[in-house]
Structures are given as C-alpha cells and as structure tokens.
C-alpha cells in the first residue's frame, strides 16, 4: 500500500511545481484524488487548472462531487451545470443536480433535472410524474382593531374585527409544471353594521423553463359584496399576474407584472425582487422587494424587506417590514390582494414555521398594521394573527 502512495506522491508533486498544467495531467490526478476521496486537493487542483484555461466535463463533475460530499450544494450545482455545457444530456450531471436541488429544498429544480433523465434512472429514483393531490394547506386569520388615541374611540359600530379563511390544493401536472388552486373568504362589519364579504378563487401555474429559470402565470377572481339593510352591491374583480424568476448560486431575482380591475379600479403593479441565501449554518435568507403601483395618473412605491433563518433543526423564523400605501397591493404571487376599505400605510410582522415531519408543516404569523380611514383621515392600528397547516400528501 505504501509503495502506491509514495508513487502517487512522486507523480503529483511535479505537477503542482510546474507553472503550466496540461489536460492529461489534470485528468489523471483529479481522478486519483476522486478515487481516494481527497476532496480539498481535488478542488484546489481544479481551480488552478481552470485558471490555466483547462476545462472538461469530468473535471467539472469531479469538482461538483467533491463539493456535494462536503455539503456545499450550491457550489456542486454550479460545477454540474458547467458539466452540462460539454454534454447536455449526461445522466450523472442531471442526477447530482437533482440531489443537490433536493438538499436546498428547490423542488422545481429537482423535478426539472429528473425530467432530463432516461427511463432507467427515473425508475431508480421513483419520482411520480403526475400527482393530482400533491399538497393541501389551510389558513385562518383573525384581525383585531384598536384605537391609537383613547379619546377617539373606534367602536364596533364603525369597524368589527375581520376574519379570513383559505384552503389550497397543489398539483404536480408533469415534471416541470405545477398547478396551485385556492379558495378563500373574508368578512367584516363596517359603517354601522353594513357588511363586506369577499369570496375569492385563485389559480397559478409554474413552468420550469430551464435549469433554474421558471415562468409563472396566475389568475385571481375577487368577488366583493357590500350588504346594507336595504341593498346589496356586488363588485366582481379580476387580477392577472405574471412572473419570471431566475436563480444563480445563492441569488434569485424575479420580475413581476400584475393588473387588477373592477368597475371602479384599474391598478397595475410592477415588481422587482432580489433574494440572497447567506452561506451560514442557520441558512439566513434576505429578500428585498420594490414595487411600483399605478392607478389613473398617479403612481407610488412599496418596499418590502424580509429576513428568515433556520433558528433550530425544525423551526424557520421569518420577519418582514413593508413601507408604503398598500391599497390594492398584490402580494405573495397574487395570492393576497390588499383591497380593504381602509388603506394599510405600514406593516411589520413575523412568521414561524415548524416542520413536524416529512409531510406536515405548521405555521403561525403575527402582523401589525397602521390603517387609514380615507373619509376621516383617522389612523388606527390592527393586530393580525394567523394559523395554518401544510400537508404534503
């Protein structure tokens, strides 16, 4: 055994001492590093070789595997993607891109690379192409309205505490296409026991165009009914939404466009989102979002900053702050539309997700809003509490 190790050392030392490497040397030595599991030296030699302009499929795959074994899945993804430039259909590259995507919880990317595998590899990994009932989620939200000034009482005659209920269904309609549907209802008593009821239907489809690029389209029907003692006014609305997202390494960037219309409103929104996952053990994620809302001849900006972190093995904590007038603001891929009678002028809150097991996630949220009654220009505060579950079938 020692004579092979000594021989290997004598073979590799001259390579590192030479100012210029060649492809044959790099191929031979990185393969030996791969066989003996010397991942650090493999990565270092690979970097030096690439600086010398030496690059080939097996070098990228070996470096990708070295990073994969070390748990650096983003670097593994980068090198296996580079390997695809030499062979776009290579099953090894697609397989480890699949596993890397699973490890960073990017299901869309994982299913995309699974779709590129041959029948034999697909049968081994056992991922279903179609799942009509992939996941079900339930959400309940209750809001509590409070006065800012004790001498200016906001009585229940003006605003009751509203509630919001929602149920959603996710379906996998192919390896690269995901369909999500949701039904929700909102209710509140306003203006001396008049009642606002809003029933909504939402459907969104996401298609993986490329390796880490996806296109999303959504439609959101908003059925608003305003009931008084003598009359009932129905105002149906339609919300259309489109979004293009691309991820590279630890960054993701999205561009979105939406339009909400009813008999009285024509609101357009353009959004830019930039997210970054820090290379830390707690998986800290930062996302900054800027939106421009245009209505009639006026426009305004809305800014959101979000930070999330894995605070324990099964707990994900996320906080956010939103600045700007949120009237008719479209959020969370058009799942939520903030079109209440009173405008939100400031919002902050936090969400906690608990991964109970492989198939069940529990979540809760608290948010604080500053609300503006347009007619009186009176500002009050609103506390919001949400609870829900996500069941992965």
N, C-alpha and C positions, 0 to 999 in steps of 0.2 A: 504493500500500500504506500509506504513512504517513498519508494523509488518513483511511483507515478506522480505523487505530489511534488517531489523535488523536480522531476522532469517538467511538470506543468509550470512550476515557478520559473525555471530557466527559460521556458518557452515564452512566458508572458512578460517577464521583466524587460527584455529588449524592445518589446512593443511599446511599453509606456515610456521608454527612454528615447524612442525615435520621435523627431519633431513632426514627421508626417506619417499618417496611418494609411493603410490601403484596405480595400473592401474584404479581401480574403482573410487578412489578419483579424479584422474586427468580427467577421462572421465566425471564425474558428474560436476566438477567445470568448466572445459573448455566449456562444453555445456551451462552452465548457463552464462558464460562470452559471449559466442556466441549469446545467446538469447537477452541479454541486450546491446550488442554492445560495450563491454569493451575490445577493441582490444589490447591495450597495456598490460593489465593484462593477457589476453589470451596468448599473445606471450611470456611474461615473464615466466608464469607457464609452457608453452610448452617447453621452453628452459631448465628450471630446471628439468622437467620430463625426457627429453631426456638425460640429464647428469646422471640421475639415472638409465638409461637403459630402460626407459618406452617409448614405441613407438607402435602406432597402426594407422590404416587407418584414423579414424575420427579425431585423434589428428593432423595428417598432413594436412588433408583437412581444419580443423578449423583454423590452423595457416596460411595455404595458403590463405584462405578467408580473414583473418584479414589483411594480407599484401596487398591483392588485393584491399580491401576497402581503405587502406591507400595510395594506388598508387604506392607501391613498387612491380612492376610486376615481376622483376627478382627474388625476394625472394618468391613471390607467385608461380612462376614456379618451383622453387626448391622444395617446400613442396608438391605441387600437383604431381610432378614427384615421390617424395618419397612415396606418397599415392599409386601410381601405382604398387609399389613393393608388396603391400598387395592385390591389386585387379587390374590386368592389364586392365580389360575391364570396369571399373567403369565409368559411363557416366558423373557423377559430375566432376570428376577429368579431364576428357577429355574436357568437356565443358569449364571449367575455364582455362585450358591450352590454349584452342582456343582463349578465350577472352584476356588472358594475352599476347599471341603472337600478336594478332591484335594491342594491345596497344603499343608494342615495334616495330611495323612495320615489323614483321617477318612473311611474308605471307606463306612461305613454311612450317614453323612450324604450323601455324594456320590451313592450309589445311590438314596437316598430322593428327592432332588431330580430325579435323572434319571427316576425313575418318574412324575414330575408333568409331564414334557414331552410334547408332541404327537409324532405319528409322524414328522413331517419332521425335527424336531430330534433325536429319538432316532436316526434313520438317519444323521444327520451325525456324531454323537458316537460311534456304533458301540460301544456297551456291551452285552454279551450279557445277556439276562435270566436265563438259567439256565446254570450251569457245575457239572456234577456233580463234576468234579475240578478244584477251584479252586486248592488248595494241599496239599502233603504236608509233614509235619515228622517228624523223627527225633530222639530224645533218648536219651543213655546217661549214667547216673550211677553213680559208684563212691565208696563211703564208707570211710574209714579210721578205726578206733577206736584211741584212745590213752589211757593212764592219766594221771591228774593227779599221783599220788604214786608215785615209783619203787618204794617199798617195798610198794605194794599192787598187785601185777601183775594186770592184766586179761588173762588168757591167752586164746588162741583157743578153749580148751575152753568158755569162757563166751559169748563173742561173736565171730563171724567178721566180716570186712569185707563188708557187704551191697552188692548192686548193684540197679539199677533200669533197665529198658528200656521205651521207649514209642514208638509210631508213631501219627500222627494224620492225619486226612483232613478237609479243609474243602470244603464245597459251597455254592454260591450257588443257592438254590431260589426265585428271583424277585428283583426289585429291592430288596425290603425284608425278605427272610427269609434268614438264614444258618444253616447246619447244620454242626456240627463233631462228629466222632467220633474216639475214641481207644481204643487197646488197650495195656495195659501189664502188666509183670510185675515182682515184687520177690522177692528170695530172700536168706535169711540163716540161718547155723547158730547155734543158741542152746542154752544149758544142756546142755553135754556132748554136742554133735553132734546134738541134735534140730534139725529144720529147719522154718523158717517160709517158706511160699511163698504169695504173694498175686497172683492174676491179676485184672485189673480191666478193666471196659468203661465208657466214658464217652460220653455224647451230650448236646449242648447246642444249643438253638435260640435265635436272637436275632432279634427282630422290631422294626423301626423304627416306633414308634407315630406319632411326629410328627417335625418338623424335626430336633431334637436330643434326642429322648427315645426310649429303647429299653427293651424288656422282654425279659428272658432267663429261660429255664427249663432246668434240667439234671437228668439222672439219672446216678448213678454206682453201678455194681454192684461190690461188693468181695467177691471170693471168697478167703477166707483158709483155708489148710490148714496144720495143725501135725502134722508127722510125727515119730514116735518109733520106736524099734527094734521095738516091739510093736503100735503102734496108729497110726491116722491120724484126726485130728479136723478136720472141715470146719465152718467157721463163715461162712456167707454173710451179707453185709450190704448194706443199701440206703441210698443217700444221695440226698435230694431237695433241690433248690436253686432259689431264685427271686431275681431281682434287677431293680430299676428304676433306670435311670441317666438323668440329665438334665445337659446341658452348656449353659452360657451364657457368652458371651465366652471368657475363658481359664480359667473354672472348670468343674469337673464334680463332681457329687455322686451318690452311689449308696447305696441301701438294699437290704440283702440278708437273706434268711432261709433256713436250711437245717436239715435233720433227718437224722441218721444213726442207724440202728437195726440191731441184730442180736440174737441170742439173749440176749446179756448186757448190751447197751448201748442206751440211748436218750439221744442227745445232740442238743441244739438249740443253734443259733448264730444270733445277730442281729448284723448288721454295718452300720457307717456309714463311708463313705469320702468324703474330700474332697480333690480334686486341683486344682493351680493351675500353669499354664504361664507362667513369667516372660517379659516382653517383652524378651528379650536375644538376641543373635546366636547364642549357644550353645544356645538353646532349653531352658533349665533347667526341669525339671518336679519339683514337690513333691507328695507324696501322704501324707496322714495317715489311718490306719485304726484304728478301735476296734471290738472285737468282745466280745460277752458270750456265754459258753458256759454252758449249764445242763444239769446231769446229776443225776438224782434230786432231792434237795432242796438241792443246792449250785449255786453259780454263781461264775464267775471271769471276769476281764477279760484280754484280749490286745490289745496295742498294737503297731502297725507304723508305722514311718516310712521312707519311700522318697524318694530323690532321684536324678534322672537328668539327663544333659546330653549334648549332641552335642559331643564333645571334638575331633572332626575331621570332615571332609566325609562320611566313610563310617562313622564309629565312634560308637556310642552306649554310654555307660558309665552303669551304674546301681548304686547301693548301697542297702542296707536294714538295719534292725535291728528285731528282734521281741522283745518282752518279755512274759513270762507263761508259764504252763504250757500247752504246745501239744498236750496229749493230746487226740486226736480233733478237732484243729483243721482246719477246712476253708479252703483257700487257693486263690487264682487261679481264682475262679468254680467251685469244687468240682472242678477238675481234679486237685488234690492233696489227699489226706486223710492227716494225720499220726496214724496209729493203731498205731505200732510198740510193741513190748513195753516199751521204755524210753522214758520221757517226756522230751521236749525242754523245757528250762526257760529257754533263752536261745538266740537265733540272730542271727547277723550274716553278711553276705556281699556279694558284688559280681558283676554280670553285665556282659559285654561283647558287643555285637552289631556285626557287620561286614557292611555291605550290599555284597556282592560285585558285584552288578549289579541290574538291574531285577527279575530273577526269583529270585535266590538270596541268602539271608541265613545267615551262620554265627554261632553264639553259643556262649559258654562261661560257666561260673559256678563260683565258689568260695564255700563257706559253712562257717561254724564253728558247731557246736552244743555246748551243755552238755547231757549226757544223764544221766538219773537212773534207776538200777535200783531199782524200788519195794521189793522184798523186803529188800534190804540197805541201802537209802538211800545207796548208793555213787554218786558222781558221776564220770563220765569225759567226755572230750572226743572229738568226732567231726569229722573233716575230710571235706568232700564236694566232689567235682569232677564237673562236668557238661560235656558237649559235645553239639552238635547242629546241625542244618541245617533251614531252612525253604525249600521250593522252591515258588515261585509259578508255577503252570503257565501 
